[in-house]
Amino acid sequence: MRARIIKIGNSQGIRIPKPLLDQTGITDDVELEVEKTQIIIRPIFSPRLGWDEAFRKMAQKGDDILIDGNDPISNSWDEEEWQWQ
């Protein structure tokens, strides 16, 4: 597919057709990378996307308790003597 470079203020840009954006999942900000003579456009991967809502739901359900070493949780490792082999 061909696209024309257009002037946008003091910069230049291209219009990306909606079907291409839909096909790639690009909706917002992108990452640009130059590889030899090519410009590569990638969607920004956000590994923590949605964490805020998940934590909010956990707090509402009371499932946001800090689990530390003082909790009375035990297993067979705590009850039996063992050695590295």
C-alpha positions, 0 to 999 in steps of 0.5 A, a space after each residue: 500500500 502506498 501513502 503520501 507524505 503530508 505537511 503537518 505544521 513544521 513536521 511531516 507525516 502520513 495518514 494511516 488507513 483505519 483498516 491497517 490500524 484495526 488490523 494491527 491493534 494500534 489505537 493510541 501512542 506508537 513506538 517508532 524505530 528506524 531499521 536501515 532505510 525503514 521506519 517501523 511503527 509498533 503499538 506500545 506494549 503496556 504490561 501493567 495495563 489494567 492493573 489499576 482496575 484490578 487492584 481497585 476490584 481487589 480492594 473492594 472485595 477485601 482481597 488486598 491483604 499483605 501476606 508476609 512471613 508472620 502469617 500462620 501459613 505452614 506446609 510440610 517444609 515447615 514441619 519436617 527436617 530436610 537436607 539438600 541432596 
